[in-house]
Amino acid sequence: MDWSTLFSTTLNPLQVILTLAVAFVIGMIVFFIYKKSFAGVMYSRNFNISLVALTLVTSLMLMLINNNLTLSLGMVGALSIIRFRTAVKDPMDTVFMFWAVGEGIAIGTQFYDVAFISVLAIGAVVVLLNASKNKGAMPYLLIIHYNDAASQQVKQLLKQLPDCNLKSKVVQRDSVEITLELRVRQSETGFVDKLLKVDGIYDATLISHQGDIVS
């Protein structure tokens, strides 16, 4: 019995090319879905590109593990000492990372049908949930800077805003700055321009807020 065949097999170059090509196509689908569904403050193209690379690298690793027992054992030991210290701020970014890894695992083990079905199904769910979210009211932070003489007028205007919660208030000698958390539709943000027409209001800033407002 030739024991060398038990621990080492040769990968078919055409199979490697096909696997990487499928991984690239699947990774690009994840790439475009992430780009279209991104709802954060700062879009990172580098992170999005890394999702495609992560799909390719994962599929490559699974091909090697499937075809070489010795290499698979060594890879497990090598990966156990790696520490990833990159902070992921948005939970959805973590979801996309696991999604890319999962697609790479399916492709690397030659479950191409599973990879295509899952990327279409998960992508459809993400797009639908994101579309339904954008149609409703979105959370914002409203920062108003005004002098103390305009306090009553500001209070009257704030009563007209829906779901308005005071988050912070900074009082200085001649001015006041308040930060409010509110939920409005994108088509209803014109009230910020009206605030500047009030005497005593220096500036008003509306910032997209990615957290959830607890009522």
N, C-alpha and C positions, 0 to 999 in steps of 0.2 A: 504493500500500500504506500502510495506517495503522499507523505504527510504534508508536503509543501502545498499541495492543492487545497488542503483544508484551511490554510491560513492566508492564502493569497490567490486572488483571481484577477484577471485582466478585464478592465472595463472596455466595452465596445465604444470606440470613438463616436460613432453615429448616435449611440444611445446617450452619450454625454452631451453632445451638441443638441439633440432633441430635448433632453431634460432641461438644459440651461435656456433654450429658446422658449419652452413652455413657461419656465420660471420667470423669464423676462416679460412675457405677455401678461401673466398673472400679476406680476409686480407692477406693471404699468397701469393695470386696471385699479389696483389699490392706490397707486399714485394719483390718478385722476379723481377717484372718489374722495380721497383725503383733501385734495385741492378744492373740490366743489363743496364739500361739506364742512370745511374748516370754519369755525365760529370763534376762534380766539382773537386776541388783540394783535399779535405779531405772527404772520405766516412765515414759516421757515422752509425755504426750498431745499436747503441742505438736509433737513430732517426727512422731508418727503422723498428725496432721492435715496436716502439711506434705507427707506422701506423697500425700494426696488432691490438695492444691494443686499439687504437682509434676506429677501426671498431667494436670491441667487445663491448666496453663501450657505444658507440653510439646506437648500436642495443639494448643493455640492457635498456638504458634510454627510447628509443622509445617504448619498450614493456611495461614498467611501466606506461608511459604516456597514452598509448592506453587503459590500463586496470584499471586506477584509476584516476578519475577526480580530486580529492583532491590533490593527489600526483603530478599531472601534474601542477596544479596551484602553489603548493609550490616549485616545481623544477624550474619553470620559475623565481620565486622570488629569489631563491638561486643562479641560474646561472647569474642573473643580477648584483650581487655584486662581482662576481669572475673577477679578472684581470689577464690575461695571459701576462707575461712580458718576455717570452723567445723570443729572437731575431732570426728571420729566415732570413739568409743572402741570400739564393738562392731563386728566385721567384718560381722555379720549386718545391721546398720543400713545399711552400704554396699550390701549385696546388695539390700535392699529399695528403696534409692534408685535403683539402676540398674534394678530391676524396674519401678518407677513411671515412670521415664523411657522405658524400652522400651515399656511399654503406651501412654504418651502418643504416642510416635512412630508406633506401629501405628494408633492411633485418628486422629491428625492426618492420616495419609496414606490414611485411609478403608479400612484393612484391619480392619474390625470383626470379621470371623470369626476372624482371626488373634489379635486382642486377647482375645476371649472364650475361645478355645481355650487360649491360652497362660496366661491368668490362672487358669483352672481347673486346668490341668496342673501349673503351677508351685506353685500353692496347695496342691494335693493332695500333692505331694512334700514341701513344707515341713511340712505338718500331720503326715504319716506319720512323717517323720524326727524331729519333735519328740515325737510320741507314743511312739515306740520309745525315745527317750532318757529320757523321764520314767519309763518302766517299770523301767529298770535303776538301778544304783547311781549316785548323783550325787556330785560332788566337794564337799568342805566343808573349811573351816578351823576347827580346834578350838583354842581359847585357854584354857589352864588356869593359874590363879594360885594358888600354894600355898606353904606354908612348907617349909623344908629338912627338917624332921623327917618330912614325909609323902612324901619322895622315893621310898622303896622301895615304898610302897603305890601310888603313881602309876605307877611302872614296871610293876608287876604288872597293873594295870588296862589299861595301854596295850598290853600283849602280847596281850590279848584282842580288840583292835580290828583289823579287817582292813585291809590296804593302808595302814598308818599310817607316814608319813614326817615326820621332824623338820625343820621349816623354820627356826625360830629359837629361841634360848634366852636369856633375860635374867635375870641373877643379881644380886640386890640383897643388902643386908646381912641382912635377915630374911625374904626371900621369893624365889621363883623364878617366872618366867613363861615358858611354852613355847608355841610355835605349831606345830601339827601339820596336815599335809595328809592327808586320808583320803577314802575313797569308800564311802558307805553308802547304803542305801535310806531314803526318807523315813519309812517305818514302823519303822526301826531306830534312830531318834535318841533313844530313851528312855534310853540309857546316860548322857546328860548329867545327868539327874536323879540317877542313882546316884552320880555323881562328888561331888555336894555332900554325900552322906552320909558321905564319908570325912573323918575328923578331919584337919585341917590344910589342906584345900582351901578357899580363900576364895571363888572363883567359877570358873565354866566357861562359855564362850561358844562357840556353834556358828554359823558364818557360811557362807552359801551361796557357793561359790567357782566362778566361771565359767571358770576355766582348765582345762587338761587335766593330769592327773597322769601323769607319766612314770615308769614302773616299770623 
